[in-house]
Each structure stands twice: as structure tokens, then as C-alpha cells.
Amino acid sequence: MSDLLEIAGISTGYGDIQALWDVSISVAPGRATVVLGPNGAGKTTALSATMGLLPLWAGRIRWRGKDISGVPPYHRIKQGLALVQEGKRVFKKRTIEENLLIAAYTTVRGRRETRRRIEEQYARFPVLGDRRHKPAATLSGGEQQMLAIAQALIPNPSILILDEPTAGLAPVIVKQLFEAIAALKAEGRGILLVEQVVHQTLQLADDVIVLNVGHVVHRARASEITDASVIEEVYFGARPVTQA
């Protein structure tokens, strides 16, 4: 199966500070590529560069084989990429329905299609439908994360990129979110996931990449990893790394 998204040897950073060196990641339809690594490894930087939120210093981003390295973020969304940033970024003073309408405003044509897509997300996350006219601020942290994912899904992306969606959430909500992400993968969407919850992430993953200090230090098929401690050892340097 050919890759939809190819992140090919990218390097980037902030100002004069380099944060990534020659990082390559690919994502195929119906597969989950997960990026693991300690804090400060460059995971969020890689996702930001993928969406065009950071300029590349080197390398290329290809979408369906076409170079989109210079394409602005909103065009990447229209082409089928969506990013759920860390931190439950929703409009808290707006109702749940208004949050979803905002997500549809520039990406969905027609009231009927907009309604259909919003109802699709209410079916996916029933708690949102039940409270559609309530401000997003009334939702729990986990429910706000569901809303953030629902917003990202309104344009019907082929690949969903998630930056630590379970950070700071209760175990029962973590389980629900992983189930929702697994369902999206089963629908045929590609998933690019940054996470810290190693064991549950490996159960979802097809391909695993570990970043540390801006470098890819380990790359494997999830099926090849029989013990999550292998990845944890790579995190902390107790095991020799496999350079990609």
C-alpha cells in the first residue's frame, strides 16, 4: 500500500536553534504510524513542520506523491491533512455546535453537507451531541479533547495527526480515545500519532518511530516489538539505538 504522506529527511528549528535533523516518517491509509520519545525529543516540532506551521530547513513533505513543502497550512487541510494539537484547543466560550460549525466554515460546502458531517461527529462522540448547545467550557478535559478531534474530522481528512491526545486525562477517557482512534484507522484513515502512553500506543500502532534530541533513533514495525520495555530502554539510552 502506497504512502499518502511522506516526510522525507526534514530538518527545522526555531530561530537559530535546530530542533530536528534528517527526520523521515511515512503514513499509509488504514495504518497508524506512532512517534514516541521523551519530552524535548522533537515530536511536536515534526508535526508542526508537517502541517506547514514551521518552515523546513531541509527535506521535503510529499502528499500523494506531490511536494507540498511550500503549501500553507489551510491548503493542506483542504487536501486531506488534519492536526489535533496538544492542549484541547477548542473555543471554550462557544457552544459545541458552534465549534463544529467553525471547523466547517472554510472546508465544507453547503448547509446539508455541513449538517451531515456534524451529525456524524455526534454519532461518533455521543456526549457532544447530548450537550451540543452547551459551551465547550462545560465539558471535562477528556470531552474537550473529543471535541478537538471532532473539529479536525469535519473536513473529512485522509490522515489525522494527533499530538499527545491523552495527556493529563483519566484512564477511562484514555481508553475511550484510543478506541475512537482505532475506529478511525479501521475506516481507512491514516493516523500519525505522538504519544507518551507507550503500551496502549503500541497496541494501536503499525509502524513505530522513536525520536530523541531531534534524531530518529529507532524505527520498527509494531509487530516486531514484543516488549514495550525495548522502546522504554531506547528512550533512556539503556539500549543501543538503531539508526534509520
PEKALIN-V819820 format. One record per pair of residues at least 24 apart in sequence whose ideal C-beta (glycine too) atoms are under 7 Angstrom apart, sorted by sequence separation. I is the first residue (numbers start at 1). J is the second residue. D is the distance in Angstrom with one decimal. If there is no record, write none. Layout:
i->(I:I)
j->(J:J)
d->(D:D)
This chain:
i->(3:4:52:145:160:210:217:218:3:4:20:51:125:219:2:19:20:124:174:178:202:217:1:141:142:1:141:142:216:78:121:160:166:167:199:51:77:159:164:198:142:149:158:159:160:161:162:163:164:166:51:96:121:145:157:158:162:164:12:121:159:198:198:96:97:47:96:97:12:95:99:117:95:96:10:95:117:95:96:94:12:44:93:94:7:12:92:12:13:92:93:12:91:92:10:11:90:108:11:107:108:10:11:99:103:107:9:10:9:100:104:8:96:100:103:8:99:88:7:8:90:100:6:88:124:88:90:5:90:4:89:4:88:90:84:84:84:83:82:82:82:82:81:80:84:86:77:80:81:82:83:84:85:86:80:82:84:81:84:86:51:50:47:47:44:29:27:47:44:43:32:4:5:4:30:30:33:29:31:32:33:34:35:36:30:29:32:34:28:36:27:27:36:34:43:42:41:34:41:32:36:41:42:32:33:37:32:33:34:35:36:37:38:31:37:31:33:35:25:5:4:24:21:23:20:21:19:36:18:38:37:24)
j->(27:28:76:169:184:234:241:242:28:29:45:76:150:244:28:45:46:150:200:204:228:243:28:168:169:29:169:170:244:107:150:189:195:196:228:81:107:189:194:228:173:180:189:190:191:192:193:194:195:197:83:128:153:177:189:190:194:196:45:154:192:231:232:131:132:83:132:133:49:132:136:154:133:134:49:134:156:135:136:135:54:86:135:136:50:55:135:56:57:136:137:57:136:137:56:57:136:154:58:154:155:58:59:147:151:155:58:59:59:150:154:59:147:151:154:60:151:141:61:62:144:154:62:144:180:145:147:63:148:63:148:64:148:151:148:149:152:152:152:153:155:157:157:157:161:163:155:158:159:160:161:162:163:164:159:161:163:161:165:167:161:161:161:163:163:158:159:194:194:194:185:158:159:159:185:188:191:188:190:191:192:193:194:195:190:190:193:195:190:198:190:192:201:201:211:211:211:205:212:204:208:213:214:205:206:210:206:207:208:209:210:211:212:206:212:207:209:211:209:190:190:216:214:216:214:215:214:231:214:235:235:244)
d->(6.3:6.3:5.7:6.8:6.1:5.1:4.0:5.2:5.0:5.9:5.5:5.9:5.7:4.2:6.8:4.6:6.1:6.9:6.9:6.1:5.6:7.0:4.9:6.5:4.8:6.4:5.9:6.6:4.3:6.2:3.9:5.7:6.7:6.9:5.0:6.5:6.3:6.5:5.6:5.0:3.2:6.9:6.3:4.0:5.7:4.5:5.0:5.0:6.0:5.7:4.7:5.2:6.1:6.5:7.0:6.4:6.9:6.3:6.6:6.9:6.3:5.8:6.2:6.0:4.5:6.4:4.9:6.3:4.9:6.8:5.7:5.3:5.4:6.3:5.7:6.2:6.9:5.8:5.8:6.8:5.1:6.6:6.0:6.1:5.8:6.7:6.6:5.5:6.7:4.8:6.6:5.1:6.2:4.0:5.4:4.6:4.7:6.5:4.1:6.7:6.8:6.7:6.0:5.9:4.1:3.9:6.7:3.4:4.0:6.3:5.0:5.5:6.0:6.4:4.0:4.7:6.0:6.1:5.8:6.4:5.4:6.0:4.2:4.1:6.8:5.2:5.0:6.0:5.5:6.8:5.9:6.1:5.7:6.9:5.2:5.5:4.8:6.9:4.1:7.0:6.3:3.7:6.0:5.1:6.9:4.3:5.7:3.9:5.5:5.4:4.5:4.7:5.4:4.7:6.5:6.6:6.6:6.8:6.1:6.2:6.9:6.5:5.6:5.3:5.6:6.8:5.5:6.2:6.8:4.4:5.3:5.8:5.4:5.7:6.2:4.7:7.0:5.4:6.0:4.0:5.3:4.7:4.8:6.8:7.0:5.3:6.1:6.2:5.9:6.4:4.2:5.0:6.9:5.1:5.6:5.1:4.2:4.3:5.1:5.2:6.6:6.6:4.2:5.2:6.9:5.4:5.2:4.5:5.6:5.1:5.0:3.9:6.5:4.2:5.5:6.7:6.9:6.1:5.9:6.6:5.4:6.9:5.2:5.7:4.8:5.3:5.3:5.9:6.9:5.3:6.7:6.5)
